[in-house]
Amino acid sequence: MPIRSDLDGHVRVITLDRPERHNALDDATSAQLEAALAAAYTDDSRVILLRGAGRSFCSGRDVAQLGHRAGGENDLDFVRRHQDRRLAMVACPKPIVAAVRGYALGGGLELALAADIRIAATDAQLAFPEVRYGLMTDTGGSAFATVLAGPSRAKLLAMTGRRIDAAKALAWGLVDEIVPPEELDQHALDLCHEIAAHSPSAVAMIKQVVDESWHATLHATSRAELLAQVALFASPEYLAAKAARSATRRAE
């Protein structure tokens, strides 16, 4: 199973378990992840911990399925469905902590940024590589990065596709703490238990009040991303990149 869901006291631990692909999100993994999250929103847990098995947190959309749409779904519905999943994380009254190691790329970085708190290992590498395919962020990355790191740094990340390390991510505000890789899981779990020891109602209210200051921006930017990405899916640059990757896979 590409997703594991375990209860550790009051903490729901959801693990992306596809380490041979750096926990890349294909359709099956995405569906199971969202089912696990949806269940966690209403179960008896108080805090949700997101982590990745192996060397990485999540390397984003599996490039083997780049541009793939199951069941005849169109680009608009595909992007909107994935946006709604990230918005649901923000709307969830339970705090969500992401333990980030190795790669957090593209949609994987957006998944981490949708969490309330991010603890990163010192080996973490963060990036929005979509521009290299003629695309852009599309599940709130523009809004998350702008709120956390500022507009100039959000543009730098999205316009270059550069990877930044954990130290720079901490300095920019994209992660909240960094620890050695071997300490990451326990450190993040201890933080979750520390939060879970407090009143769930108070914690939920704190999350809601803090997020209220930027919810409107997140929703507006996400819908702007939706329209922009759908347009980019039809661009010559993206179609050429998609064709080149398909040819490479056939030759392998």
Residue pairs with C-beta under 8 A, 6 or more apart in sequence:
1 17
1 32
2 16
2 17
2 18
2 23
2 26
2 28
2 29
2 32
3 14
3 15
3 16
3 17
3 29
3 32
3 33
3 35
3 36
4 13
4 14
4 15
4 17
4 53
5 12
5 13
5 14
5 15
5 36
5 39
5 40
6 12
6 13
6 15
7 13
7 43
7 44
7 45
8 189
8 193
9 193
9 196
10 44
10 45
10 46
10 47
10 193
10 196
11 45
11 46
11 47
11 48
11 49
11 189
11 192
11 193
11 196
12 40
12 43
12 45
12 47
12 48
12 49
13 49
13 51
13 189
14 33
14 36
14 37
14 40
14 48
14 49
14 50
14 51
15 51
15 52
15 53
16 23
16 29
16 33
16 50
16 51
16 52
16 53
16 57
16 58
17 23
17 53
18 24
18 29
18 53
19 52
19 53
19 54
19 55
19 56
20 54
21 59
21 62
22 52
22 54
22 55
22 56
22 58
22 59
22 102
22 103
23 29
23 52
23 53
23 54
23 56
23 57
23 58
23 59
23 108
24 58
24 59
24 60
24 61
24 62
24 63
24 108
25 33
25 58
25 60
25 61
25 62
25 107
25 108
26 62
26 64
26 65
27 65
27 68
27 70
29 62
30 82
34 85
37 48
37 85
37 88
37 89
37 92
38 88
40 48
40 94
41 88
41 92
41 94
45 94
45 196
46 94
46 195
46 196
46 200
46 203
47 94
47 95
47 96
47 97
47 192
47 193
47 195
47 196
48 92
48 94
48 95
48 96
48 97
48 192
49 96
49 97
49 98
49 99
49 188
49 189
49 192
50 96
50 97
50 98
50 99
50 111
50 112
50 115
51 57
51 98
51 99
51 185
51 188
52 58
52 99
52 100
52 101
52 102
54 102
55 101
55 102
55 103
56 101
56 102
56 103
56 104
56 108
57 98
57 99
57 100
57 101
57 102
57 103
57 104
57 108
57 112
57 124
58 103
58 104
58 105
58 107
58 108
58 109
58 111
58 112
59 103
59 104
59 105
59 106
59 108
60 105
60 106
60 107
60 108
60 109
60 129
61 106
61 107
63 245
64 249
66 133
66 242
66 245
67 233
67 242
69 75
69 78
73 81
75 229
75 230
75 233
76 226
76 230
79 138
79 139
79 225
79 226
79 229
79 230
80 226
82 107
82 138
82 139
83 138
83 139
83 140
83 222
83 223
83 225
83 226
85 139
86 110
86 111
86 114
86 139
86 140
86 222
87 140
87 218
87 219
87 222
89 96
89 114
89 115
90 114
90 211
90 215
90 218
93 204
93 207
93 208
94 200
94 203
94 204
95 116
95 117
95 195
95 203
95 207
96 114
96 115
96 116
96 117
97 115
97 116
97 117
97 118
97 119
97 188
97 191
97 192
97 195
98 111
98 112
98 115
98 117
98 118
98 119
98 188
99 119
99 121
99 184
99 185
99 187
99 188
100 112
100 118
100 119
100 120
100 121
100 124
100 126
100 175
100 184
101 120
101 121
101 123
101 124
101 181
101 184
102 121
102 123
102 124
102 125
103 124
103 125
104 111
104 112
104 124
104 125
104 126
104 127
105 125
105 126
105 127
105 128
105 129
105 163
106 127
106 128
106 129
106 130
106 137
107 139
109 126
109 127
109 128
109 141
110 137
110 139
110 140
110 141
110 144
111 139
112 118
112 126
113 140
113 141
113 144
113 145
113 148
113 174
114 139
114 140
114 144
116 207
117 176
117 191
118 174
118 175
118 176
119 175
119 176
119 177
119 178
119 179
119 184
119 187
119 188
119 191
120 166
120 169
120 170
120 175
120 177
120 178
120 179
120 184
121 166
121 178
121 179
121 180
121 181
121 184
122 166
122 167
122 178
122 179
122 180
122 181
123 166
123 181
124 165
124 166
124 169
124 175
124 178
125 163
125 164
125 165
126 157
126 163
126 164
126 165
126 166
126 169
126 174
126 175
127 157
127 161
127 162
127 163
127 164
128 136
128 137
128 141
128 145
128 157
128 158
128 161
129 161
130 136
130 137
130 138
130 158
130 161
131 158
131 159
131 160
131 161
132 161
132 241
133 238
133 241
133 242
134 232
134 235
134 236
134 237
134 238
134 239
134 240
134 241
135 229
135 232
135 233
135 238
136 142
136 158
136 225
136 228
136 229
136 232
137 145
137 158
137 225
138 225
138 226
138 228
138 229
139 222
139 225
140 218
140 221
140 222
140 225
141 158
141 225
142 154
142 158
142 221
142 224
142 225
143 214
143 217
143 218
143 221
143 222
144 218
145 153
145 154
145 157
145 158
145 174
146 154
146 217
146 221
147 214
147 217
147 218
148 172
148 173
148 174
149 157
149 172
149 173
149 174
150 172
150 173
153 172
156 162
157 164
164 172
164 174
166 175
166 178
167 178
169 175
169 178
170 176
170 177
170 178
177 187
179 187
195 203
232 238
